[in-house]
Amino acid sequence: MPATSRSILLPYLLACVLGLLALAGFWYGLGKPVVLPDAASATHKLQCASYTPFDKDQSPFDQPFKLRPERMDADLALLATRFQCIRTYSMTGLEGIPALARKHGLKVMIGAWVNSNPVDTQKEIKALIEAANANPDVVTAVIVGNETLLRKEVTGKQLATLIRQVKSQVKQPVTYADVWDFWLQYPEVAPEVDFLTIHLLPYWEDNPSGIDKALAHVAEVHDRFAKLFAPKDILIGETGWPSEGRQRETALPSRVNEARFIRGVVAMAEQRGWHYNLIEAFDQPWKRASEGAVGGYWGLFDADRQDKGVLQGPVTNVPFWPQWLGAGVVLWLVTLAFAGRVAERRNAWLLPLLAAVGAGSLGAWGELMRINARFAEEWVWAVLLAGLNFIVLAYGVLALAKREGWRERLFAWLERRGGWWLAAAGFAAAVMMLGLVFDARYRSFPSAALVLPALVYLLRPVRVRRPEVLLLTAIVGVGIPLQLAIEGVQNQQAWAWAIVSGLMVWAMVRSLRISR
């Protein structure tokens, strides 16, 4: 029995119940299924989806570059159950796509990758023309370049010349695809295409639209283009929402928001007779290297080709929440057993709750890193921060426990080095704060990694090396208003990070005071 008397036992047991309820409520609140109107089913297929053929261990930058025909065959078989067509972006390695599409009853909008290298571009153009002419029953349109003007790899005049070259040699409609406002910046391109292909991604706009305004933004831009470029048709060539990643102003990535957006776009398009292509069929982890974690999670299916619930049925933001809850309960129980008995009534309340905070924050950090970590260095950083949290959790619960024998010796060792652990947490906070102030676009908010250290050292200050910790305190403290100004005051993730950082600053200030 961990408690030593009835006066301690009752609050201890009540705190245990509260801790369990808090853990369960935390994970269920994140992962509870949400029911929305369906967008697609086996009997109601959607128009088109962007398709890139890479497995989760592949990238277009691989050398040597080698795609897997069996993967493409299985992918198109799966997509044929939900879509009428697919859109591709390059011809390299995808020469067999029209035949596979024919096999599975799909149509294809094929694209040539246009870049600043004229030799590579002409290879793509040649393959595009050959595929279109060889597969007129499957290829419904050809797309000469994707966001090439956005990347500033060709001029508008050069692009117009390429479009005319393709139009003279194919019978299908010819278009170019780019973010909607680049059609306005390069007016010489629109007269050359048979229809305009515009990309509408509210999350990536310079002024991001939150999920509540995103559909209205799509409708506004589409209607504007339909009037401005009439009688040419408008294809929404890319539209979608990320299921994971960092918030941008009011634009919050999540599976539920992805489902809300996609299902809303489909309903609106079907009601108004729009042509659309959803981005994208499958999550592409390789995109995280250049776009941050959010880049890898625009798929309707995940990288393992499992349904994310975006198109049909209930959808959950954290599909593994029961597993994280189970792991959290186990860690919570182990922590209580590790701490042992409680000597004071006040600590009988605090210890189970602190253990629950530790279990919840470590689980949240694990889920964040499962999604976000891209490189070996990021995994090392994540593991080091998790290790720091375990150390701090041990110190925190032992501080509240009745310590005897090995527990007393371990606590004394942890307390003697408490200044180092606090400095390590402050260093991590400073590094991450500097990243969010000076290079924020592709960084996620790491609040879960510092909740526990901030609370433990706020409640129990330790002696620290003043100059170093004073510098870390200043960096984190100054960064709080700066990152809020950058992110906007409506960014909930930024506010969570600001609060955790504020607690970290307060904890370091308290330790600085006792270190005079």
C-alpha positions in Angstrom: 0.0 0.0 0.0 1.7 3.2 -1.1 0.0 5.5 1.5 0.9 5.2 5.2 -2.3 6.2 6.9 -6.0 6.5 6.3 -5.8 10.3 6.2 -3.3 10.0 3.4 -4.9 7.0 1.7 -8.2 8.7 0.8 -6.7 11.8 -1.0 -4.2 9.5 -2.7 -6.9 7.2 -4.1 -9.0 10.2 -5.2 -6.0 11.7 -6.9 -5.4 8.4 -8.6 -8.9 8.4 -9.9 -8.5 12.0 -11.1 -5.2 11.1 -12.8 -6.7 8.2 -14.6 -9.7 10.3 -15.7 -7.4 13.0 -16.9 -5.3 10.6 -19.0 -8.4 9.0 -20.5 -10.0 12.4 -21.1 -6.8 13.7 -22.7 -6.4 10.9 -25.2 -10.1 10.5 -25.9 -10.4 14.2 -26.4 -7.7 14.1 -29.0 -8.9 10.9 -30.8 -12.6 10.7 -30.4 -14.3 9.8 -33.8 -16.2 12.6 -35.6 -19.1 11.7 -37.9 -19.4 13.8 -41.1 -21.5 13.4 -44.3 -19.7 11.0 -46.6 -18.1 12.2 -49.8 -17.4 9.0 -51.6 -18.4 5.3 -51.6 -18.0 2.3 -53.8 -21.1 3.4 -55.7 -20.3 7.2 -55.7 -16.9 7.9 -57.2 -15.2 11.3 -57.1 -13.7 13.0 -60.1 -9.9 13.0 -59.8 -6.9 12.7 -57.4 -3.2 13.6 -57.7 -1.1 10.5 -57.8 2.6 10.2 -57.1 3.8 6.6 -57.2 6.3 6.5 -54.3 6.4 4.1 -51.4 7.0 5.5 -48.0 10.7 4.6 -48.3 11.1 6.3 -51.7 11.7 9.8 -53.0 12.0 11.4 -56.5 15.5 12.4 -55.4 16.6 8.8 -55.0 19.6 7.7 -56.9 19.2 5.5 -58.8 15.6 6.4 -59.5 13.5 3.3 -59.6 9.7 3.0 -59.3 7.9 -0.3 -58.5 5.4 -1.4 -61.1 3.6 -3.7 -58.6 3.1 -0.7 -56.3 1.6 1.4 -59.1 -0.7 -1.5 -60.1 -2.0 -1.9 -56.5 -2.3 1.9 -56.1 -4.5 2.3 -59.1 -6.6 -0.7 -58.2 -7.3 1.0 -54.9 -7.9 4.4 -56.3 -10.3 3.0 -58.9 -12.7 2.2 -56.0 -13.1 5.8 -55.2 -12.1 7.9 -58.2 -12.8 8.3 -61.9 -9.4 9.6 -62.8 -5.9 10.4 -61.6 -3.5 13.3 -62.2 0.2 12.7 -62.7 3.0 15.3 -62.6 5.9 13.8 -64.5 6.5 11.3 -67.3 9.8 9.9 -66.0 9.2 6.4 -64.8 5.4 6.7 -65.4 5.3 5.6 -69.0 3.2 2.6 -68.0 0.5 4.6 -66.1 -2.0 4.9 -69.1 -2.0 1.1 -69.5 -2.5 0.5 -65.8 -5.3 3.1 -65.8 -7.0 1.3 -68.7 -6.7 -2.0 -66.8 -8.5 -0.5 -63.7 -11.0 1.7 -65.6 -9.4 5.0 -64.8 -8.9 8.1 -66.9 -5.6 10.1 -66.6 -4.6 13.7 -66.8 -0.9 13.3 -67.6 1.7 16.0 -66.8 5.1 16.9 -68.0 7.6 18.2 -65.4 8.9 21.5 -66.7 12.0 23.0 -65.1 14.9 25.3 -65.8 16.9 22.6 -67.7 15.7 22.7 -71.4 17.1 19.3 -72.1 15.2 17.6 -69.3 12.1 19.6 -70.2 12.1 18.5 -73.8 12.5 14.8 -72.7 9.4 15.2 -70.6 7.5 17.1 -73.4 8.4 14.4 -75.9 7.2 11.6 -73.6 4.0 13.5 -72.8 3.1 13.9 -76.5 3.9 10.2 -77.2 1.8 9.0 -74.3 -1.2 11.2 -75.2 -1.2 10.1 -78.8 -0.7 6.4 -77.9 -3.6 6.4 -75.3 -6.4 8.7 -76.6 -9.0 6.5 -74.9 -7.4 7.0 -71.4 -5.6 10.3 -71.5 -8.3 13.1 -71.1 -6.0 16.1 -70.9 -2.3 17.0 -70.8 -0.6 19.4 -68.4 2.5 21.2 -69.5 4.3 22.0 -66.2 3.3 22.3 -62.6 4.0 25.5 -60.5 6.9 26.2 -62.8 6.2 29.9 -62.7 5.9 29.8 -58.9 9.4 28.3 -58.8 10.6 30.9 -61.3 12.2 28.2 -63.5 10.9 29.5 -66.8 9.4 32.8 -68.0 5.8 33.2 -69.0 6.9 33.6 -72.7 8.9 30.3 -72.5 6.0 28.5 -71.0 3.6 29.7 -73.6 6.0 28.4 -76.3 6.0 25.0 -74.7 2.2 24.9 -74.5 1.9 25.8 -78.2 4.4 23.1 -79.0 2.3 20.4 -77.3 -1.0 21.7 -78.6 0.2 21.4 -82.2 0.9 17.7 -81.6 -1.9 16.3 -79.5 -5.7 16.1 -79.8 -6.5 16.3 -76.1 -7.1 19.6 -74.3 -3.8 21.2 -73.1 -3.4 23.2 -69.8 -0.8 24.4 -67.3 -1.1 24.1 -63.5 -0.2 26.7 -60.9 -1.3 28.5 -57.8 -4.2 30.7 -58.7 -2.6 34.1 -58.3 0.3 33.2 -60.7 -2.2 33.1 -63.5 -2.8 36.7 -62.8 0.9 37.5 -62.6 1.6 36.0 -66.0 -1.4 36.9 -68.2 0.4 35.7 -71.4 -0.1 32.1 -70.4 -4.0 31.9 -70.2 -4.6 32.6 -73.9 -2.5 29.6 -74.9 -4.3 26.9 -72.8 -7.6 25.2 -73.5 -8.7 25.5 -69.9 -7.1 26.9 -66.7 -5.8 24.6 -64.0 -5.6 26.5 -60.7 -4.3 25.3 -57.3 -6.4 26.3 -54.3 -4.7 25.4 -51.0 -6.0 27.6 -48.2 -3.5 26.3 -45.7 -0.6 27.5 -47.9 -1.9 30.9 -48.8 0.1 34.0 -47.8 -2.9 34.8 -45.5 -3.9 31.2 -44.5 -7.6 30.6 -44.2 -8.9 28.6 -41.2 -11.1 25.6 -41.8 -14.2 27.6 -41.2 -13.4 30.1 -44.0 -11.5 27.8 -46.4 -14.5 26.6 -48.4 -15.7 30.1 -48.9 -12.2 31.1 -50.1 -12.2 28.3 -52.6 -15.7 29.3 -53.9 -14.7 33.0 -54.1 -11.5 32.3 -56.2 -13.2 29.8 -58.5 -16.1 32.2 -59.2 -13.7 35.0 -59.8 -11.6 33.0 -62.3 -14.8 31.6 -64.0 -15.9 35.2 -64.8 -12.4 36.6 -65.5 -11.4 33.9 -68.0 -14.9 32.9 -69.5 -15.7 31.0 -71.6 -12.6 28.9 -70.7 -13.3 26.2 -68.2 -11.7 26.2 -64.8 -10.2 23.0 -63.2 -9.3 23.1 -59.6 -6.1 21.2 -60.2 -5.1 20.9 -56.5 -7.2 21.4 -53.4 -6.9 19.7 -50.1 -6.0 20.1 -46.4 -3.1 18.5 -44.4 -4.0 16.0 -41.7 -0.8 16.6 -39.6 1.7 19.4 -39.0 2.0 22.8 -37.5 -0.8 25.4 -37.4 -0.5 28.5 -39.6 -2.5 31.4 -38.1 -6.0 29.9 -38.0 -5.3 27.0 -40.4 -5.0 23.9 -38.2 -4.0 20.6 -39.8 -5.8 17.5 -38.5 -7.6 14.5 -40.0 -11.0 15.8 -38.9 -10.2 19.2 -40.6 -9.0 17.4 -43.7 -12.2 15.4 -43.9 -14.3 18.5 -43.3 -12.5 20.4 -46.1 -12.5 17.5 -48.7 -16.1 16.5 -48.1 -17.1 20.2 -48.2 -15.3 20.8 -51.5 -16.8 17.7 -53.1 -20.3 18.6 -52.0 -19.9 22.2 -53.3 -18.3 21.1 -56.6 -21.0 18.6 -57.2 -23.7 21.1 -56.4 -22.2 23.8 -58.7 -20.9 21.6 -61.5 -17.2 22.3 -60.9 -14.3 20.2 -62.2 -11.8 19.3 -59.5 -8.7 17.2 -58.6 -7.9 16.5 -54.9 -4.4 16.5 -53.6 -3.4 13.9 -53.0 -4.1 10.2 -53.2 -1.4 9.0 -50.7 0.7 10.6 -48.0 4.2 11.3 -49.3 6.7 11.3 -46.4 9.6 12.4 -48.6 7.9 15.9 -48.9 8.6 16.5 -45.2 12.3 17.1 -46.0 11.5 20.3 -47.9 8.1 21.3 -46.5 8.3 20.3 -42.9 6.1 17.6 -41.3 3.0 19.0 -42.9 4.2 18.3 -46.4 4.0 14.6 -45.9 0.3 14.4 -44.8 -2.0 15.6 -47.6 -3.1 12.1 -48.6 -6.5 10.7 -48.6 -4.8 7.4 -47.7 -1.7 7.2 -45.5 1.8 6.1 -46.8 0.9 2.5 -46.0 -2.2 2.8 -48.2 -4.5 2.6 -45.3 -7.8 4.7 -45.3 -7.5 7.8 -43.2 -11.3 8.2 -43.0 -11.1 11.4 -45.0 -13.7 10.5 -47.6 -16.1 8.3 -45.8 -17.2 7.2 -42.3 -16.1 8.5 -38.9 -12.7 10.2 -38.7 -10.3 10.6 -35.8 -7.4 13.0 -35.3 -5.3 10.4 -33.4 -6.1 6.9 -34.7 -3.7 5.3 -32.2 -5.2 7.1 -29.2 -6.2 3.8 -27.4 -2.6 2.5 -27.7 -1.2 5.8 -26.4 -3.7 5.7 -23.5 -2.8 2.1 -22.7 0.9 3.0 -22.7 0.2 6.1 -20.6 -1.6 4.1 -18.0 1.2 1.6 -17.8 3.8 4.4 -17.4 1.6 6.0 -14.8 1.4 2.8 -12.7 5.1 2.2 -13.1 5.8 5.7 -11.9 3.6 5.3 -8.8 5.3 2.0 -8.0 8.7 3.7 -8.5 7.8 6.5 -6.1 6.6 4.2 -3.4 4.9 5.6 -0.3 3.7 9.1 0.3 4.5 10.8 3.6 2.3 14.0 3.5 -1.3 14.6 2.8 -0.6 17.4 0.3 1.8 15.2 -1.6 -0.8 12.4 -1.7 -2.8 14.7 -4.0 0.1 15.9 -6.1 2.1 12.7 -6.8 -0.6 10.8 -8.8 -1.4 13.9 -10.8 2.2 14.7 -11.5 2.6 11.1 -12.7 -0.4 11.6 -15.0 1.1 14.8 -16.4 4.3 12.9 -17.1 2.6 10.0 -18.8 0.4 12.3 -20.9 3.2 14.7 -22.0 5.6 11.8 -22.9 2.9 10.2 -24.9 2.0 13.4 -26.7 5.7 14.0 -27.4 6.0 10.4 -28.8 3.0 11.0 -31.1 4.4 14.3 -32.2 7.7 12.8 -33.1 6.1 9.8 -34.8 4.6 12.3 -37.2 7.2 15.0 -37.3 10.7 13.5 -37.1 12.3 13.3 -40.5 16.0 12.8 -40.1 18.3 10.9 -37.8 19.3 14.1 -36.1 15.6 14.9 -35.3 15.1 11.4 -33.8 18.2 11.8 -31.7 16.9 15.2 -30.5 13.5 13.6 -29.7 15.0 10.7 -27.8 17.3 13.1 -25.7 14.3 15.2 -24.8 12.3 12.1 -23.9 15.2 10.9 -21.7 15.3 14.3 -20.0 11.6 14.0 -19.3 12.0 10.6 -17.7 14.8 12.0 -15.5 12.7 15.0 -14.5 9.7 12.8 -13.8 11.8 10.6 -11.5 13.0 13.6 -9.6 9.6 15.1 -9.4 7.8 12.1 -8.0 10.6 11.2 -5.6 10.5 14.8 -4.3 6.8 14.1 -3.2 7.4 10.5 -1.9 8.6 9.2 1.4 12.2 8.3 0.5 14.1 5.5 2.1 17.1 3.4 1.0 17.8 3.5 -2.7 15.1 6.1 -3.3 16.8 8.6 -1.0 20.2 8.0 -2.6 18.8 8.3 -6.1 16.9 11.5 -5.2 20.0 13.1 -3.6 21.9 12.3 -6.9 19.2 13.8 -9.0 18.9 16.9 -6.8 22.6 17.5 -6.8 22.5 17.6 -10.6 19.2 19.4 -10.8 20.8 22.6 -12.1 22.2 20.6 -15.1 18.8 19.1 -15.9 17.1 22.5 -15.7 19.8 24.1 -17.8 19.3 21.3 -20.4 15.6 21.9 -20.5 16.2 25.7 -20.8 18.7 25.1 -23.6 16.2 23.0 -25.4 13.6 25.7 -25.0 15.9 28.3 -26.2 17.0 26.4 -29.3 13.4 25.6 -30.2 12.3 29.2 -29.5 15.0 30.6 -31.8 13.9 28.2 -34.5 10.3 29.3 -34.2 11.3 33.0 -34.3 13.8 32.9 -37.2 12.8 29.8 -39.2 9.2 29.0 -38.3 7.5 28.0 -41.5 8.3 24.3 -41.4 8.7 23.8 -37.7 6.1 22.3 -35.4 5.4 23.5 -31.9 7.2 21.3 -29.3 5.1 22.2 -26.3 4.7 18.6 -25.1 8.5 18.2 -24.6 8.8 20.9 -21.9 5.5 20.8 -20.0 6.9 18.4 -17.3 10.3 20.1 -16.8 8.6 23.5 -16.5 6.1 22.3 -13.9 8.6 20.3 -11.8 11.2 23.0 -11.6 8.6 25.6 -11.1 7.3 23.7 -8.0 10.8 22.8 -6.8 13.5 25.2 -7.8 17.2 24.1 -7.9 20.5 25.9 -7.7 21.9 26.7 -11.2 24.8 28.4 -12.8 23.6 31.9 -13.0 25.2 33.3 -16.2 24.2 30.4 -18.5 20.6 30.1 -17.2 20.1 33.8 -17.2 21.0 33.9 -20.9 18.6 31.0 -21.6 15.9 32.7 -19.7 16.3 35.9 -21.6 16.2 34.1 -25.0 13.0 32.2 -24.2 11.4 35.2 -22.5 12.1 37.6 -25.4 11.0 34.9 -27.9 7.5 34.5 -26.5 6.0 37.8 -27.8 8.0 37.6 -31.0 6.7 34.2 -32.0 3.2 35.2 -31.1 3.5 38.2 -33.3 4.8 36.0 -36.2 2.2 33.4 -35.8 -0.8 35.6 -35.0 -2.8 35.7 -31.8 -5.4 33.2 -33.2 -2.9 30.4 -33.5 -3.8 28.0 -30.7 -0.6 26.0 -31.0 1.5 29.2 -30.7 -0.4 30.1 -27.5 0.2 26.6 -26.1 3.9 27.0 -26.8 3.9 30.5 -25.3 2.3 29.3 -22.1 4.7 26.4 -21.7 7.6 28.7 -22.5 6.3 31.2 -19.9 6.2 28.4 -17.3 9.8 27.5 -18.3 10.9 31.1 -17.8 9.2 31.3 -14.5 10.8 28.1 -13.4 14.3 29.3 -14.4 13.7 32.7 -12.7 12.8 30.9 -9.4 15.9 28.9 -9.6 18.0 32.0 -10.3 16.6 33.6 -7.2 17.7 30.8 -4.9 21.1 30.7 -6.6 22.2 34.2 -5.6 
